[in-house]
């Protein structure tokens, strides 16, 4: 079994550990999807089912490329509050930013 450490030593003599690649996915409840789509915009799929399919494909691709996939459940009201407090527009970038700062669970 390969060591979790690389063979390369840093200047301080410590072994370097490879960085884990993490793919954070925002998890939106079905009942909140229309509200998110209205606020975040038409870049989200037209329906929850279409979005879930796209997300499933993205997760499979991330895993195929060796990334660790984690889920971040997104509460619509908390997301709206975050946007308001931070002075940010509720768009796809802000949604991903918000997801990256949520408690995460491995998918």
HUJONOR-V476491 format. One record per residue. RES is the residue in one letter. PHI is phi as a letter, one per 30 degrees, with the letter a starting at -180 (* if undefined). Layout:
res;phi
RES;PHI
RES;PHI
//
This chain:
res;phi
X;*
X;d
X;d
X;d
X;c
X;d
X;d
X;d
X;c
X;d
X;d
X;d
X;i
X;d
X;d
X;c
X;c
X;d
X;d
X;d
X;d
X;c
X;c
X;c
X;c
X;d
X;c
X;c
X;d
X;e
X;d
X;c
X;e
X;d
X;d
X;d
X;d
X;d
X;d
X;d
X;j
X;d
X;d
X;d
X;e
X;d
X;b
X;e
X;d
X;d
X;d
X;d
X;d
X;d
X;d
X;d
X;d
X;d
X;d
X;d
X;d
X;d
X;d
X;d
X;c
X;i
X;d
X;d
X;c
X;b
X;c
X;b
X;d
X;c
X;c
X;e
X;d
X;d
X;d
X;d
X;d
X;e
X;e
X;d
X;d
X;d
X;i
X;c
X;d
X;d
X;b
X;e
X;d
X;d
X;d
X;d
X;d
X;d
X;d
X;d
X;c
X;d
X;d
X;c
X;b
X;d
X;d
//
